[in-house]
Amino acid sequence: MNVAPAWRKGYTGKGVVVSILDDGIQTNHPDLAQNYDPMASTDINGNDDDPMPQDNGDNKHGTRCAGEVAGVAYNSFCGIGVAYNASIGGVRMLDGVVNDAVEAKALGLNPEHIDIYSASWGPEDDGKTVDGPGPLARRAFIYGVTSGRKGKGSIFVWASGNGGRHIDSCNCDGYTNSIFTLSISSATQGGFKPWYLEECSSTLATTYSSGTPGHDKSVATVDMDARLRPDHICTVEHTGTSASAPLAAGICALALEANPTLTWRDMQYLVVLTSRSTPLEKENGWITNGVKRKISHKFGYGLMDAAAMVNLAELWTTVPPQHICKSQELLEDKEIPFDYRASLDFYMDVNACANTLNEVRFLEHVQCKISLRFFPRGNLRIILTSPMGTSSTILFERPRDVISSNFDDWPFLSVHFWGEKAEGRWHLQIINAGVRHVSQIGVLKKWQLIFYGMSY
């Protein structure tokens, strides 16, 4: 991940606080204890302050993630964290009932003290669920980005999901599909798409993780042992996008040390501007957007680059305030044809709220809010094309999605238009691309575009 040059510059995460929202962390692990921060920790499942996992051998995930971020350097244990002098905490929240209140409590823990939250959870990666944060968790996200870190905004790093085997789409997961999260995908050690990867347009960037068992190596980090046997405190078997998000959180910690004034949006800019497509270009599907940046539905803007992140962070000036421009809501009530490969085209001419307080001249996130009925919903492929000609697939077919037939105001997110202009004609294409039999006519009820970005 090109971390060594950042370390050579003296950046090790010192003064930055990261919390792992998971199944707890082993606070006395010899490779973590020195960096453990009780103020970045709590136990929501057990209703106390100690995030120590329960002794059943299963709850080692959070501990493994913590080691990737802040495993202590220059000792004889396990390995080294990306930000090996960062303060590390953990929230024990996944070892019990997970509901909106539990999530909100985790996301809203001590936002004055914690800089970066790393999370590797969300709705089921089963290829048929469409779900996201409830009202309390949504409020926690908004409070985090507006008030966390003394108003600079909490950094939420999120794993894009492991539903690849079920051909899931991370745009149907409202956590990775949120403008407030840095959604992180995985690449194998050879620079290819791993079997568990979900493709979508909300993924911002990628770090390395595991690949095919027996062929590709996995991530080495600290481990939790149920009996705390001294010979079993490390692992070389940490896997999935769950292992990618903490690496990204560690890199973000290095950037924050290099420039503590970075806002949550500045951090997303740094990731977009410094991630590299080159190491991952053996994998097909790369396109170039309207401002000449390479993007992929598998990898976002590419492999994160720690050295480039800290170098740019040192020089970075905070971006102007975020503007939000909403298009009118187009009520269509148009039939979606049920013939295989049939497509329906819609166009919207947008002035990007020109000459108003909401004007967006340079795009960051674009949401396409859609209400439609189609059965089976998993047959649909939806593509949004910008005035500058960038086509972003905001929904891929999901063969297992035959449960429900609706999207109700679902905000599909794309980060592929970053830096482009919003003004002009946008094109929405809905295609019946799946092979399952369609017995009834579907309907696109309405759609709306929401542009996030800057006016200058």
C-alpha positions as CSV (number, residue, x, y, z in Angstrom):
1,M,0.0,0.0,0.0
2,N,3.1,2.2,-0.3
3,V,3.1,2.8,3.5
4,A,6.9,2.8,4.1
5,P,7.6,6.2,2.5
6,A,4.9,7.7,4.8
7,W,6.6,6.1,7.8
8,R,10.0,7.4,6.7
9,K,8.5,10.9,6.7
10,G,7.7,10.3,10.4
11,Y,4.0,9.6,10.1
12,T,2.9,6.7,12.3
13,G,-0.7,7.8,13.3
14,K,0.5,9.5,16.5
15,G,-2.3,11.6,18.1
16,V,-5.0,10.0,15.9
17,V,-7.8,8.0,17.5
18,V,-9.4,5.0,15.6
19,S,-12.3,2.9,16.9
20,I,-13.2,-0.5,15.4
21,L,-17.0,-1.1,15.5
22,D,-17.2,-4.8,15.7
23,D,-17.4,-7.8,18.1
24,G,-15.0,-6.1,20.6
25,I,-11.2,-6.1,20.8
26,Q,-8.7,-7.8,23.1
27,T,-7.5,-4.8,25.1
28,N,-4.6,-6.6,26.7
29,H,-3.2,-8.2,23.6
30,P,0.6,-7.8,23.7
31,D,0.6,-6.2,20.2
32,L,-2.3,-3.8,21.1
33,A,-2.1,-3.0,24.8
34,Q,0.4,-0.1,24.4
35,N,-2.0,1.7,21.9
36,Y,-5.3,0.8,23.5
37,D,-7.6,3.7,24.2
38,P,-10.5,3.2,26.7
39,M,-12.0,6.5,25.6
40,A,-12.5,5.1,22.1
41,S,-14.1,1.9,23.5
42,T,-17.3,0.6,24.9
43,D,-19.4,-2.6,25.2
44,I,-22.9,-2.0,24.0
45,N,-23.8,-5.8,24.0
46,G,-22.7,-6.1,27.7
47,N,-23.7,-2.6,28.7
48,D,-20.4,-1.7,30.2
49,D,-17.1,0.0,29.2
50,D,-15.0,-3.0,28.6
51,P,-14.9,-4.1,24.9
52,M,-13.1,-7.4,25.6
53,P,-14.7,-10.1,23.4
54,Q,-16.6,-12.9,25.1
55,D,-14.6,-16.1,25.5
56,N,-16.2,-18.3,22.9
57,G,-13.5,-18.4,20.2
58,D,-15.7,-16.8,17.5
59,N,-15.3,-13.2,18.4
60,K,-11.9,-12.4,17.1
61,H,-12.8,-10.2,14.1
62,G,-12.6,-6.8,15.8
63,T,-9.2,-7.7,17.4
64,R,-7.9,-8.7,14.0
65,C,-9.0,-5.4,12.4
66,A,-7.5,-3.4,15.3
67,G,-4.1,-5.1,14.7
68,E,-4.1,-4.0,11.0
69,V,-4.6,-0.3,12.1
70,A,-2.4,-0.1,15.2
71,G,-0.4,-3.3,15.9
72,V,2.6,-2.0,17.9
73,A,6.0,-1.8,16.1
74,Y,9.4,-2.9,17.2
75,N,8.3,-5.8,19.3
76,S,8.4,-9.6,18.7
77,F,4.6,-10.0,18.2
78,C,2.6,-10.6,15.0
79,G,3.4,-7.7,12.7
80,I,2.9,-4.0,12.4
81,G,-0.1,-1.8,12.1
82,V,-0.4,0.8,9.2
83,A,-0.7,3.5,11.9
84,Y,1.4,1.8,14.6
85,N,1.4,4.8,17.0
86,A,-2.4,5.6,16.6
87,S,-4.7,5.2,19.6
88,I,-7.0,2.2,19.0
89,G,-10.3,1.4,20.6
90,G,-13.1,-1.0,20.0
91,V,-16.9,-1.1,20.3
92,R,-18.4,-4.5,21.1
93,M,-21.7,-4.3,19.3
94,L,-22.1,-7.3,16.9
95,D,-22.2,-10.0,19.6
96,G,-25.9,-9.6,20.3
97,V,-29.0,-8.1,18.8
98,V,-28.0,-5.5,16.3
99,N,-30.7,-2.8,15.8
100,D,-30.9,0.9,14.9
101,A,-30.3,2.0,18.5
102,V,-27.2,-0.2,18.8
103,E,-25.8,1.0,15.5
104,A,-26.5,4.7,16.5
105,K,-24.8,4.2,19.8
106,A,-21.7,2.8,18.1
107,L,-21.5,5.4,15.4
108,G,-22.1,8.2,17.9
109,L,-19.5,7.1,20.5
110,N,-17.4,10.0,21.8
111,P,-17.2,12.0,18.5
112,E,-15.1,14.7,20.0
113,H,-12.4,12.1,20.8
114,I,-12.6,9.5,18.1
115,D,-11.3,10.6,14.7
116,I,-12.0,7.5,12.5
117,Y,-14.6,4.8,12.8
118,S,-13.9,1.6,11.0
119,A,-16.9,-0.8,10.3
120,S,-17.2,-4.0,8.4
121,W,-20.9,-4.8,8.7
122,G,-24.3,-4.0,7.2
123,P,-27.4,-5.7,5.8
124,E,-27.2,-9.4,4.8
125,D,-24.8,-9.9,1.7
126,D,-27.3,-12.4,0.4
127,G,-28.0,-10.8,-3.1
128,K,-31.6,-10.0,-2.3
129,T,-31.7,-7.5,0.6
130,V,-32.1,-3.8,0.1
131,D,-31.6,-2.0,3.5
132,G,-29.7,0.7,5.2
133,P,-29.3,2.7,8.4
134,G,-32.5,3.4,10.3
135,P,-33.5,6.9,11.6
136,L,-31.2,6.8,14.7
137,A,-28.1,5.6,12.8
138,R,-28.8,8.2,10.0
139,R,-28.9,10.9,12.7
140,A,-25.6,9.6,14.1
141,F,-24.0,9.8,10.7
142,I,-25.2,13.4,10.2
143,Y,-24.2,14.4,13.7
144,G,-20.8,12.8,13.1
145,V,-20.0,14.7,9.9
146,T,-21.3,18.0,11.1
147,S,-20.2,18.1,14.7
148,G,-17.6,15.3,15.2
149,R,-13.9,16.2,15.5
150,K,-14.8,19.7,16.6
151,G,-16.9,20.3,13.5
152,K,-14.4,18.9,10.9
153,G,-16.4,15.7,10.7
154,S,-16.0,12.1,11.8
155,I,-14.3,9.8,9.2
156,F,-16.4,6.7,8.7
157,V,-14.5,3.9,6.8
158,W,-16.7,1.1,5.6
159,A,-16.1,-2.3,4.0
160,S,-18.0,-2.6,0.7
161,G,-19.3,-6.1,1.5
162,N,-18.6,-9.7,0.8
163,G,-21.6,-10.7,-1.2
164,G,-19.8,-11.5,-4.5
165,R,-20.6,-15.2,-4.3
166,H,-24.3,-14.2,-4.3
167,I,-23.8,-11.5,-7.0
168,D,-24.9,-8.9,-4.5
169,S,-24.6,-5.1,-5.2
170,C,-23.1,-2.8,-2.6
171,N,-25.5,-0.1,-3.9
172,C,-28.3,-2.0,-2.2
173,D,-26.5,-1.6,1.1
174,G,-27.3,1.8,2.6
175,Y,-24.1,2.1,4.6
176,T,-21.6,1.7,1.8
177,N,-24.1,3.6,-0.5
178,S,-23.9,6.6,1.8
179,I,-22.1,9.9,1.0
180,F,-20.8,9.9,4.6
181,T,-18.7,6.7,4.3
182,L,-15.5,5.9,2.5
183,S,-16.5,2.6,1.0
184,I,-13.5,0.4,0.5
185,S,-13.2,-2.7,-1.8
186,S,-10.6,-5.5,-1.9
187,A,-8.0,-6.7,-4.4
188,T,-6.0,-10.0,-4.2
189,Q,-2.2,-9.9,-3.9
190,G,-2.0,-10.3,-7.7
191,G,-4.2,-7.2,-8.2
192,F,-7.4,-9.1,-9.3
193,K,-11.0,-9.1,-8.2
194,P,-11.5,-11.5,-5.3
195,W,-14.4,-14.0,-5.4
196,Y,-16.3,-12.1,-2.6
197,L,-16.1,-8.6,-4.2
198,E,-19.4,-6.8,-4.8
199,E,-19.4,-4.4,-7.8
200,C,-21.1,-1.0,-7.5
201,S,-20.7,2.7,-8.2
202,S,-20.4,3.9,-4.6
203,T,-17.0,2.2,-3.9
204,L,-14.4,4.9,-3.5
205,A,-11.1,2.9,-3.4
206,T,-9.4,-0.4,-2.7
207,T,-6.8,-2.0,-0.4
208,Y,-5.4,-5.5,-0.5
209,S,-7.0,-8.5,1.1
210,S,-7.4,-12.2,0.7
211,G,-8.1,-14.0,-2.6
212,T,-8.7,-17.6,-3.5
213,P,-7.9,-19.9,-0.5
214,G,-4.7,-21.9,-1.2
215,H,-3.7,-19.7,-4.0
216,D,-3.6,-16.1,-2.6
217,K,-2.3,-15.1,0.8
218,S,-4.5,-13.5,3.3
219,V,-3.8,-10.6,5.7
220,A,-1.4,-11.1,8.7
221,T,-2.5,-9.5,11.9
222,V,-3.0,-10.0,15.6
223,D,-5.5,-12.7,16.7
224,M,-7.7,-13.4,19.7
225,D,-7.6,-16.8,21.2
226,A,-10.4,-18.1,23.4
227,R,-7.9,-19.4,25.9
228,L,-5.4,-16.7,25.3
229,R,-2.7,-19.2,24.6
230,P,0.6,-17.3,24.0
231,D,1.4,-19.4,20.9
232,H,-1.9,-18.4,19.3
233,I,-2.0,-14.6,19.3
234,C,-1.3,-14.0,15.6
235,T,-3.0,-15.0,12.4
236,V,-2.2,-15.0,8.7
237,E,-5.8,-15.8,7.8
238,H,-7.6,-12.4,8.0
239,T,-9.9,-12.2,5.0
240,G,-12.5,-10.3,2.9
241,T,-13.4,-6.6,2.6
242,S,-13.6,-6.7,6.4
243,A,-9.8,-6.8,6.3
244,S,-9.6,-4.0,3.7
245,A,-11.5,-1.3,5.6
246,P,-9.1,-1.2,8.6
247,L,-6.1,-0.9,6.2
248,A,-7.9,2.1,4.7
249,A,-8.6,3.5,8.2
250,G,-4.9,3.2,9.1
251,I,-3.9,5.1,5.9
252,C,-6.5,7.8,6.7
253,A,-4.9,8.1,10.2
254,L,-1.5,8.8,8.6
255,A,-3.1,11.5,6.5
256,L,-4.8,13.0,9.5
257,E,-1.5,13.1,11.4
258,A,0.0,14.9,8.4
259,N,-2.8,17.4,8.4
260,P,-5.1,17.4,11.4
261,T,-7.4,20.1,9.9
262,L,-8.7,17.8,7.2
263,T,-12.5,17.6,7.1
264,W,-14.5,14.4,6.3
265,R,-14.9,15.7,2.7
266,D,-11.2,16.6,2.4
267,M,-10.4,12.9,3.3
268,Q,-12.6,11.7,0.5
269,Y,-10.9,14.1,-2.0
270,L,-7.5,12.8,-0.9
271,V,-8.6,9.2,-1.6
272,V,-10.0,10.1,-5.0
273,L,-7.0,12.1,-6.1
274,T,-4.2,9.7,-4.9
275,S,-5.6,6.1,-5.4
276,R,-3.9,4.3,-8.3
277,S,-5.6,2.3,-11.0
278,T,-2.3,1.0,-12.4
279,P,-1.7,-2.0,-10.0
280,L,-5.2,-3.2,-10.7
281,E,-5.6,-2.7,-14.4
282,K,-5.1,-6.4,-15.2
283,E,-8.7,-6.6,-14.1
284,N,-11.1,-5.4,-16.9
285,G,-13.9,-2.8,-16.6
286,W,-11.9,0.4,-16.1
287,I,-13.3,3.5,-17.7
288,T,-12.1,7.1,-17.8
289,N,-14.5,9.8,-16.6
290,G,-15.1,13.3,-17.9
291,V,-12.1,14.7,-15.9
292,K,-9.7,12.0,-17.1
293,R,-9.7,9.9,-14.0
294,K,-9.9,6.1,-14.2
295,I,-12.7,4.4,-12.3
296,S,-14.0,0.9,-11.9
297,H,-17.2,-0.6,-10.4
298,K,-14.9,-3.2,-8.7
299,F,-12.2,-0.9,-7.3
300,G,-13.4,2.7,-7.3
301,Y,-10.5,5.0,-8.0
302,G,-8.0,2.2,-7.4
303,L,-5.5,1.1,-4.8
304,M,-5.0,3.5,-1.9
305,D,-1.5,5.0,-1.8
306,A,-0.4,6.0,1.7
307,A,2.7,8.0,0.6
308,A,0.7,10.0,-1.9
309,M,-2.1,10.5,0.7
310,V,0.3,12.1,3.3
311,N,2.1,14.1,0.6
312,L,-1.1,15.6,-0.6
313,A,-2.4,16.1,2.9
314,E,0.6,18.2,3.8
315,L,-0.3,20.7,1.1
316,W,-4.1,20.4,1.2
317,T,-6.3,23.4,1.7
318,T,-9.8,22.6,3.0
319,V,-12.4,22.4,0.3
320,P,-15.2,25.0,0.2
321,P,-18.6,24.2,1.9
322,Q,-20.7,21.4,0.5
323,H,-23.6,22.4,-1.7
324,I,-26.6,20.2,-2.3
325,C,-28.6,20.8,-5.4
326,K,-31.8,18.7,-5.9
327,S,-33.4,18.3,-9.3
328,Q,-37.1,18.4,-9.7
329,E,-38.7,15.0,-9.0
330,L,-39.8,13.6,-12.4
331,L,-43.1,11.7,-12.1
332,E,-42.9,9.2,-14.9
333,D,-45.3,6.4,-14.4
334,K,-43.8,4.7,-17.4
335,E,-43.9,1.0,-18.1
336,I,-40.7,-0.9,-18.0
337,P,-40.9,-3.5,-20.8
338,F,-40.5,-7.1,-19.8
339,D,-38.8,-8.4,-22.9
340,Y,-35.2,-9.6,-22.2
341,R,-32.7,-6.9,-22.9
342,A,-35.4,-4.3,-23.5
343,S,-34.5,-0.9,-22.2
344,L,-36.2,2.3,-21.2
345,D,-34.5,5.7,-21.5
346,F,-35.2,8.9,-19.5
347,Y,-33.5,12.3,-19.8
348,M,-33.3,15.2,-17.4
349,D,-31.9,18.6,-18.2
350,V,-30.2,20.1,-15.2
351,N,-29.0,23.7,-14.5
352,A,-27.3,22.6,-11.3
353,C,-29.1,25.3,-9.3
354,A,-27.2,28.0,-11.2
355,N,-27.3,31.5,-9.6
356,T,-28.7,30.1,-6.3
357,L,-27.0,29.4,-2.9
358,N,-27.2,25.7,-3.8
359,E,-25.2,25.9,-7.1
360,V,-23.0,22.9,-7.8
361,R,-20.3,23.5,-10.4
362,F,-17.9,20.6,-9.4
363,L,-19.5,17.3,-8.5
364,E,-18.6,15.0,-5.6
365,H,-21.4,12.5,-4.9
366,V,-24.4,12.1,-7.2
367,Q,-27.5,10.3,-5.9
368,C,-30.3,9.0,-8.2
369,K,-33.4,8.5,-6.1
370,I,-35.7,6.0,-7.7
371,S,-39.1,4.6,-7.0
372,L,-40.1,1.7,-9.3
373,R,-42.0,-1.6,-9.3
374,F,-40.6,-4.6,-11.2
375,F,-40.7,-8.3,-10.6
376,P,-38.2,-9.8,-10.3
377,R,-36.4,-6.7,-9.2
378,G,-33.1,-8.5,-9.5
379,N,-33.4,-8.6,-13.3
380,L,-32.8,-4.8,-13.5
381,R,-29.6,-3.1,-14.6
382,I,-29.7,0.7,-14.1
383,I,-27.2,3.1,-15.8
384,L,-26.8,6.8,-15.2
385,T,-24.8,8.9,-17.7
386,S,-23.5,12.4,-17.0
387,P,-23.5,15.4,-19.4
388,M,-19.8,14.7,-19.8
389,G,-20.5,11.2,-21.1
390,T,-19.5,9.1,-18.1
391,S,-21.7,6.0,-17.8
392,S,-22.0,4.6,-14.3
393,T,-23.9,1.4,-13.5
394,I,-25.8,2.3,-10.3
395,L,-27.4,-1.2,-10.2
396,F,-26.2,-4.5,-11.6
397,E,-28.5,-7.5,-11.9
398,R,-28.9,-9.6,-8.8
399,P,-30.1,-13.1,-9.8
400,R,-31.2,-14.0,-6.2
401,D,-33.3,-10.8,-5.7
402,V,-36.8,-12.3,-6.3
403,I,-38.3,-11.4,-2.9
404,S,-39.7,-7.9,-3.4
405,S,-40.6,-5.9,-6.4
406,N,-40.1,-2.3,-5.3
407,F,-37.5,0.3,-4.8
408,D,-39.0,3.1,-2.8
409,D,-37.1,6.4,-3.0
410,W,-33.9,4.4,-2.9
411,P,-30.9,6.7,-3.3
412,F,-28.4,4.9,-5.6
413,L,-25.0,6.6,-5.2
414,S,-22.2,7.1,-7.7
415,V,-18.8,8.6,-7.0
416,H,-17.8,8.2,-10.6
417,F,-18.6,11.8,-11.6
418,W,-16.2,13.4,-9.1
419,G,-14.9,16.7,-10.4
420,E,-17.3,16.7,-13.4
421,K,-19.8,19.4,-14.1
422,A,-23.4,18.7,-13.1
423,E,-25.0,21.1,-15.6
424,G,-26.5,19.6,-18.8
425,R,-28.5,16.5,-19.9
426,W,-28.4,13.4,-17.7
427,H,-29.5,10.1,-19.1
428,L,-31.1,7.3,-17.0
429,Q,-31.4,3.8,-18.6
430,I,-33.3,1.0,-17.1
431,I,-32.7,-2.4,-18.7
432,N,-34.3,-5.8,-18.1
433,A,-31.0,-7.6,-18.3
434,G,-31.7,-10.7,-16.1
435,V,-32.8,-14.1,-17.4
436,R,-35.6,-14.8,-15.0
437,H,-39.1,-14.8,-16.4
438,V,-41.0,-11.5,-16.0
439,S,-44.8,-12.0,-15.9
440,Q,-46.1,-8.5,-15.4
441,I,-45.3,-5.0,-16.6
442,G,-43.1,-3.0,-14.3
443,V,-43.4,0.8,-13.7
444,L,-40.9,3.5,-13.1
445,K,-42.9,5.8,-10.8
446,K,-40.5,8.7,-10.3
447,W,-36.8,9.6,-10.2
448,Q,-34.7,12.5,-8.9
449,L,-31.1,13.5,-9.0
450,I,-29.3,15.0,-6.0
451,F,-25.9,16.6,-6.6
452,Y,-23.3,17.2,-3.9
453,G,-20.3,19.3,-4.6
454,M,-18.8,22.8,-4.7
455,S,-19.7,26.1,-6.4
456,Y,-16.1,27.0,-7.2
